[in-house]
Amino acid sequence: QLGYKNEYNIKGTWNDQFSNKYRELRKNLEDILSQEPKNVNIIKYLDLIKEKELIISSIPLEISNLLPEEKFQSFLKSHIHMMINRLFRTQQRIYELVIYDCLSRYYSSFLARNK
């Protein structure tokens, strides 16, 4: 995330915009990442994701058994990066930055609440 912020020289006003975007998305993000989502539309999508997860869940474990930890972490980062590139047709790096920023804020908040 920091690399992307440095790449785009994200400071001041940009950080405010990221904060605003996170506040806008926070409730949906919390619902998506919770164990018991409440939004019916989110539940439908999560059901589809869970179906796919059942099919592919053994693959990361198999790959992690074949690679040393640092190479496995690098593989995961690359895989996430490529997945985002496929999801968004343009400005993929900006979307990736927004996603990482929102997830970072979410997890920081989650950890603070659960101390």
Secondary structure as UniProt FT lines:
FT   HELIX           2..7
FT   TURN            8..9
FT   HELIX           13..33
FT   HELIX           40..56
FT   HELIX           58..66
FT   HELIX           69..87
FT   HELIX           92..113
//
